[in-house]
């Protein structure tokens, strides 16, 4: 099996609610296990905490999360963002509306200097998201001036030389 990099979020007692929310946004199958199921804590207050959860979206993306045990210091998310990008405008705008609607906008979803629609928000669970909706592609192989940029010969001389 090839190695993969997955996002793993840590929460302070809200992993179950956060993952239910992400499942409502992205769809997919959600699996979760509690501290009690794996007997990882003798503290009765921790038995219902989420030891591990995994959301696999319909497109195969994986998002994992857990609650932080009381014995460990919890630090709110900082210094990173989760990025969702693609060209399905309706799908991505739906993600944006749900994520930003649960929290606050940092950068409103709007036309960016690179031509795509881009926005940043912090969801209701404190996670920062970036949403990028790819702009309409130019005609295949053509630049804005209509040229193709193709070379006229095999030695790399520009057209017309």
C-alpha positions in Angstrom: 0.0 0.0 0.0 1.3 3.4 -0.9 1.8 6.0 1.8 -0.8 8.7 2.1 -1.0 12.0 3.9 -4.3 12.7 5.6 -5.6 15.6 7.5 -6.1 14.8 11.2 -7.9 17.4 13.3 -7.9 17.5 17.1 -10.7 19.0 19.1 -11.5 19.7 22.8 -14.7 17.6 23.3 -16.3 18.5 20.0 -14.9 15.9 17.5 -18.2 14.1 17.2 -20.2 17.3 16.4 -17.5 18.5 14.1 -17.3 15.3 12.1 -21.1 15.1 11.9 -21.0 18.6 10.5 -18.3 17.7 8.0 -20.3 14.7 6.9 -23.3 17.0 6.3 -21.1 19.3 4.2 -19.0 16.8 2.2 -21.2 13.6 2.4 -19.6 10.2 2.6 -19.1 7.5 5.2 -18.3 8.4 8.8 -16.7 5.9 11.2 -15.9 6.7 14.8 -14.6 5.0 18.0 -14.9 6.3 21.6 -12.3 6.2 24.4 -14.6 3.6 26.1 -14.6 1.2 23.1 -10.8 1.0 23.3 -10.5 1.4 27.0 -7.9 4.2 26.6 -9.0 6.2 29.6 -10.2 5.3 33.1 -11.6 8.8 33.5 -15.5 8.4 33.4 -15.7 11.9 32.0 -13.8 10.8 28.9 -15.7 7.6 28.0 -17.8 9.3 25.3 -14.9 11.3 23.8 -13.9 10.4 20.2 -10.6 8.4 20.2 -10.6 8.3 16.4 -13.0 9.2 13.6 -12.7 9.1 9.8 -14.8 10.6 7.1 -14.3 9.2 3.6 -16.1 11.5 1.1 -17.7 10.2 -2.1 -14.7 11.4 -4.0 -12.3 9.4 -1.8 -10.9 12.3 0.3 -10.2 11.4 3.9 -10.6 13.6 7.0 -9.8 12.3 10.4 -10.3 13.7 13.9 -10.2 13.0 17.6 -10.9 14.6 20.9 -7.9 15.6 23.0 -7.7 13.6 26.3 -7.9 15.7 29.5 -4.4 14.6 30.3 -3.0 16.4 27.2 -2.9 20.1 26.6 -5.2 21.2 23.8 -4.1 23.9 21.4 -6.7 25.5 19.1 -5.9 25.2 15.4 -3.4 27.8 14.2 -0.9 28.1 11.4 -2.6 25.9 8.8 -5.6 25.7 6.6 -7.5 23.0 4.8 -7.9 23.7 1.1 -10.8 22.5 -1.1 -10.4 23.2 -4.8 -11.9 22.1 -8.1 -14.0 23.2 -11.0 -17.5 22.2 -10.0 -18.8 25.6 -9.0 -22.1 24.5 -7.5 -20.4 21.9 -5.4 -17.7 24.2 -4.1 -20.0 27.1 -3.5 -22.1 24.7 -1.4 -19.1 23.8 0.6 -18.2 27.5 1.1 -21.7 28.4 2.2 -21.8 25.6 4.8 -18.3 26.2 6.1 -18.4 30.0 6.2 -22.0 30.0 7.3 -21.1 28.0 10.4 -18.3 30.4 11.4 -16.9 33.6 9.8 -15.3 34.7 6.5 -11.7 35.8 6.5 -11.5 36.5 2.8 -14.9 36.6 1.0 -15.4 34.2 -1.9 -14.7 36.3 -4.9 -12.7 36.6 -8.2 -9.0 36.3 -7.4 -6.0 37.9 -9.2 -5.2 34.5 -10.7 -8.7 34.2 -12.2 -10.3 31.7 -9.9 -12.9 32.4 -7.3 -11.2 32.1 -3.9 -12.2 32.6 -0.3 -11.0 31.8 3.3 -13.2 31.2 6.3 -13.1 29.8 9.8 -15.8 27.2 10.4 -17.8 26.9 13.6 -15.2 24.5 15.1 -12.3 26.8 14.6 -10.8 25.2 11.5 -9.6 27.5 8.7 -10.6 26.6 5.2 -9.6 27.9 1.8 -12.0 27.3 -1.1 -10.8 27.7 -4.7 -13.1 27.4 -7.7 -11.2 27.1 -10.9 -12.1 29.7 -13.6 -13.3 28.8 -17.0 -10.4 27.3 -18.9 -9.1 29.0 -22.0 -9.6 27.3 -25.4 -7.3 24.3 -25.4 -3.8 25.3 -26.3 -4.7 29.0 -27.0 -3.5 32.1 -25.2 -5.5 35.3 -24.8 -4.2 36.7 -28.1 -5.3 33.5 -29.9 -1.8 32.2 -30.6 -1.0 28.6 -29.6 2.6 29.2 -28.6 3.6 26.2 -30.8 7.0 26.2 -32.2 7.6 26.1 -35.9 10.5 23.7 -36.0 12.3 21.0 -34.0 15.3 23.1 -33.0 13.3 25.6 -31.0 13.3 28.6 -33.2 10.3 30.8 -32.7 7.6 31.0 -35.5 8.6 33.2 -38.4 12.4 33.0 -37.9 
